[in-house]
Amino acid sequence: CHLSGETLGKGSFFNVGFQMIVASVKTNFFHGKVFICGECFKDIKARSSSAEQNLEVTGEKIGERFGKSTAACDLTGDGLDDLLVGAPLGSTSEHKFDTGKIFIFIMNSQKNKLDKGTPWYIEPDHKYNGGRFGESLTCLGDVDNDIHEDIAVGAPYYAENGAVFIFYGSKKGISDRKPQIILGKETTQKPKGFGMAMSKTSYNTLTIGAHISNQAVLIQSRPVLRFKPTSSVQSLTNTIELAKKQTAIEIQVEIQLDDSTLNFENFAGLSATIHFKVDDRVKNTDSKTVIIDKTAIGWNIHTFQFKSTKDTFDKEIEDLIVFPKPITVQTFVDWDLVDTKECESDPHSQCPMLDPDDQNIHKQILDEIKVPFKGTCSEGGCECLLQVHPLNFSASLQAGNENFRTDMITIINVGSQIAEHIEVIIQEDEDIEASIEQCEKKFRNVFSCPILLNLDVFQFDVNFEVKTDESKMIHLQLDVNQTCRFQNLPTSIVVEIDVEKLFKIVPSLVRLKSDNEVLIGNDKKAEILHFYKLENLGPSNAENLEFFVGIKRKSLEILHSDVIIGGAICVGIGYPGTSGETTMFPYESVEGMCSDADNCIFFRCTMVLQKQSVQELKISVSMKDLNINTDNFDLESVLRTFSSTGSNSTVEHRTVIRLRKFQLAVKALQVKSDSYLIIFPSDTKKKGVHAYQVSNKGPDNSGEVDFDIQVMMNTIEIANENVNVDGADCVEDSCVKNENCLNYKCKGAFDQGSFNLITVSVTLEGLTEIKTPDFVKLKLQTFLTVGSSKGEVKASFETRFDERIEPTIISKIINSWHIFTGVAIGLIIIIIVFIIFIRLDIFNKVRIYREDIDQIHSRDNSILRGSVESRNIFIDHERQSMAEKDLSKPDQIQEIELTGINNKGFNVSDNQTSE
């Protein structure tokens, strides 16, 4: 039973109406299927002939229970539902089982069809054995208000009690955001089996079944505060002047919220905790928490003071000739809700919360402030000038994750001013990711490097990680920006990276499909099948992959036309060291694949092999008219592939070819054949059957064997349509023996130890035209000849005919004299037995004896019930009855014994006997 319809659903997958979802978890040999049908519940006559709204998807592995749960949700926000299918018993880990996963099939709104390419599936990060992730599925609607529907996935045995996962939709299908996980053991009742079934009951509630605990749990959503705080940090102290003996610097932090955040129900306010990370030359300042309530709209300004760890900042500087590095202050803000205890204590209250995934709220990084020291040079006489060496680089890389490291880049500050802020900015390119060990990464491809004093030297190198898997030329420009007090002069470095495709091809043999041994029968023909597969490990596509196939012929006569290679475009090429079939023979590419004794023929093949994909090759070699001088020989094929690096891989397979050894025996089965047929005058046609048994004594199976069947009939001509052969595939052939002969060429396969029945049925017509004396001359003959490894064997069978006149009623009676004689003799014997019984009075004796027995029984019963008078009457009656009988016969003597019978106090004890 395939259980079609184990799960049902509906969705809008096309631009017209709704379509039904029907799942069958056991169909397709337990792989499971899910059907989308737009008209499957309409009357058959009313259905459209178009199949555009009838789709199906199939599970990947046996026993995953693909289709146990289904859902139709618009994940991508294009207006069409996408299909989600649960497979709770699936597992992608070798050492895990029944962890579960769900498959996602995106509906292509442009092509109006389901994208059934490589299935996209998701599974939990932590895989629990038997967790059964995907046991239930449901759509939640747009929970996070981003126009993409979100989904809930049940895993009833995950983490002991079960769990429900909340995934968020996105333009590509499922967002990269971490899912929310609701664990059953963390709820109030701690139900078990949490997530076996789910139902979205309203916009903000979800009902979850827990079958083991016999419970259902209602989960309510809470409003999430999402806001973009606007914050800034500025230094109220522009510079630290050494001459003024400064002891502190001041930093001002400004915070502002948008007013849309403050309109939530049960929202009391926010707390902003300001933290600092400061230079070790100043004393750390404690963090400060600022409360922002509903009325606090606008800027919130707060000032903080940082004191020197010593008396004054000038004591922090050991050498006043060299300008010291600026004082650095980094600011962070953590946000939280205030006064939520009363709200959270009420389970029916819509208590707001912060988005746990919004890192900008939980740790907002504000600007970094650097307060410089004021130097001794005058404002007009300071110069900011950096020199960079060298100014260009170039590299040639393979696609993928190969890295390129620049030679050392040197920056020299030849100016008189401190280079207070050096920033290396690498132009954005999605295929390149850069890193500089000596610099701090602020943003993607933006690095902040150490400050350079006068005549200071900074050296660094850049690591480039190539992300693309395609060939391309990447031009990058590194901008080195310096921020001085009076000047900002950028310097550029040009980097050129030439990316070439990188793919690695791994060939292997498909052993289960390839022939290890092939047996040749009497037809001296054979077809050898070798299967290989090519796998591209990537990371690039092999757009024009070239490889070579060699066939080691040795002494066999095999041409290029006898070889068919499926799965690629292949062309036969010449033989190394000979004139060959082409003048362009790539001898270096096939060098070492074959020796001179192998006598190889070669093929150059091309194909397109996508990255991380596998392509199967089928090599078929047909051989016929084999002149075999030995019992066995072999045929080998060899495959050589090349990767983008120029390295090659070779794999080969050998098939042993030998003659079939089998011995066939043929005999006619008389029990199942007609050896003699009677023709009556009313017969217009008659069928004759000849049965043959073909057995194979081995030791091999015969394979397909050709054999002949001849049908011969004298006097009567036989038509081909009147002959039927069962047990073999036969076609008519010419017969040269006589005009009443039919010959058939047949094919059959006889396994070792088997007994095969071949039946030849011949229908004879025109029998009324044959004269009576000629029937005895009729003769139907068949001959079966079959060859084996030890020569031909034959068998034949013959059917004779005779005519019989149909008898009349009188002749039938006369011919039945033996029946009447038997009946008469039986009647005479019955009469004689009856007379003997009468003469011996056997019937009367039997009757009298029966009567005596009945009377004795009646008397005994009377004695037990009667009185003395009745006893005397009974005795007199008995005496009289006995006197009337012949007392000379001993079998009529009866004895009557009366013992003490007590009747109303009267005791009778005398015994009386009647003789």
Salt bridges, closest charged atoms under 4 A:
GLU6 OE2 - ARG65 NH2 2.60
GLU56 OE2 - LYS33 NZ 2.99
GLU60 OE1 - LYS101 NZ 3.84
GLU64 OE2 - LYS101 NZ 3.22
GLU123 OE2 - LYS127 NZ 3.87
GLU135 OE2 - LYS68 NZ 3.10
GLU135 OE1 - ARG132 NH2 3.08
ASP144 OD2 - ARG177 NH1 2.95
ASP176 OD1 - LYS172 NZ 2.85
GLU241 OE2 - LYS244 NZ 3.73
GLU241 OE2 - LYS374 NZ 3.97
ASP279 OD2 - ARG281 NH2 3.04
ASP311 OD2 - LYS315 NZ 3.11
ASP314 OD2 - LYS245 NZ 2.56
ASP334 OD2 - HIS275 NE2 3.44
GLU344 OE2 - ARG222 NH2 3.58
ASP355 OD2 - ARG226 NE 3.17
ASP357 OD2 - ARG177 NH2 3.74
GLU420 OE2 - ARG485 NH2 3.33
GLU428 OE1 - ARG444 NH1 2.84
ASP431 OD2 - LYS472 NZ 2.52
GLU433 OE2 - LYS441 NZ 3.82
ASP461 OD2 - ARG405 NH2 2.94
GLU465 OE2 - LYS467 NZ 3.24
ASP469 OD2 - LYS611 NZ 2.11
GLU470 OE1 - LYS501 NZ 2.55
GLU496 OE2 - HIS475 ND1 3.47
GLU517 OE2 - ARG658 NE 2.99
GLU546 OE2 - ARG604 NE 3.25
GLU581 OE2 - HIS560 ND1 2.62
ASP598 OD2 - LYS552 NZ 3.72
GLU616 OE1 - LYS513 NZ 3.17
ASP631 OD2 - LYS661 NZ 3.95
ASP634 OD1 - LYS554 NZ 2.75
ASP634 OD2 - ARG654 NH2 3.32
GLU636 OE1 - LYS552 NZ 3.94
GLU636 OE2 - LYS554 NZ 3.71
GLU652 OE1 - LYS552 NZ 3.50
ASP683 OD2 - LYS686 NZ 3.76
ASP700 OD2 - ARG658 NH1 2.82
ASP706 OD1 - LYS747 NZ 2.79
ASP708 OD1 - LYS745 NZ 3.05
ASP774 OD1 - LYS777 NZ 3.95
GLU798 OE1 - LYS779 NZ 3.90
GLU798 OE2 - ARG800 NE 3.03
ASP802 OD2 - ARG804 NH1 2.71
GLU851 OE2 - ARG847 NH1 3.11
ASP852 OD1 - LYS885 NZ 2.97
ASP854 OD1 - ARG850 NH2 2.99
ASP860 OD1 - ARG859 NH2 2.88
